């Protein structure tokens, strides 16, 4: 089955977040930070899936907007974990770059969707 790129990247990112969260738990990082990162980082893909199952273009756009916001929130938690020295700069950079790429893809899709809706 040929999946689209945002679905592939969001599930790959969610998988990395789950595995990374397990590692953070083993290192006794504050559980509230882990839970927030886990929630927002996995929600990106869940909302992409819902968007792809959307009945209307507006529903599609709304769910992708939620994915975009969840990705922005994920960057916040990554920044907080970095700033509190709870994660290494290497881990931060790898996850940040993946999330930023997802944000750029989502933004491009949202821009295209909104332009098409105005036609």
N, C-alpha and C positions, 0 to 999 in steps of 0.2 A: 504494500500500500504506500502510495506517495504522499507523505505528510507535507504540510507547508512549513516554511522556515521558522515562523514565530512559534508554532506548536513544538517543533523540534527543540528550539533553543530554550523555550520556557520549561519544558519537561527536563531537559538536561540540567538547567539551572536549579530547578526544584530538587532534583536528585543530589546535586552538589550541596545544597543548603541542608538537606536532611542529614547527609553524611557528616558535614561540617558541624552541625548542631550536636550530633552524638559526641564528636571530639571535644567540643566546648564543655559538654556536661562532664566528661571524664576529667577535664581540667578544672572543674568546679567554678566555672564562670557563672555570674549571677543568672539564675534561672529565668527571671523576667526578661532579660535581654535576649537570651536564647529563644524563649517562647515567642517574643515579638518578631525576631528575625525569621524564625521558622514559619510563623503565620503569614507574614507579608511575602516572604520569598517563595512559598508554595502557592500562595493565592494568585500570583501572576498567571501561572499556567492554568489554574482552575477557571479563572475568568476568561482566558483565551479560549478554552474549550467551550464555555458557555456562549461566547461570542460566535464561535463557528456553528453553534446549534441555533443561533438566533433566528427568529421568524421574520424580522424586518431589518432593514438597514439601520434604522434608529436603535433597535435593540443591540445589533452588532456593534455599533459605534459606542453605545453606553457601556457595554461589557468591556470593550477594549479600553475605554477611558478609565474604568476601574482597575484594569490590569496596569495601566500606565501609573496610576496613583499608588498602587501597591509596590510597583518597582521603585518609585521615588521614595516611598517609606522604607523599603529595603535598604536603599542607599543611606538613609538616615541612620538606621541601626548599625550598618557596617561602619559608618563614620564614628559613631559613638563607641563601638567596640575597639576601633583603632585608637581613638583619642584616649581611651581609658587603659590602653595597652593590654587589652584582653585578647587580642589577636595579633599575629605577626604582620608586618607590613607586606610580606609576600602573599599571605593568605588574603589580606585586605585587597591588594591590587588585583589578584586573579578574580575574586568574586565581584569587585567593583567593575572591572572591565566587562565581564560577562553581563552584569546587570545594565550597565550603560549601553551596551550593544542592543539589548532587548528594548530599552527605552527608545533608542533611535529608530528601531524597526517599528515599534508601536506608534511613535509619533508620525512616521511616514505614512503608515496605514491610516491613521486617524485623519491626517491632512487630506489624503486622497478621498477618504470616505466622506468627509465634510464638503469637499469641493463637488463631488459627484451628487451629494444631496441637494446642492443649490441649483443644479441644472434642471 
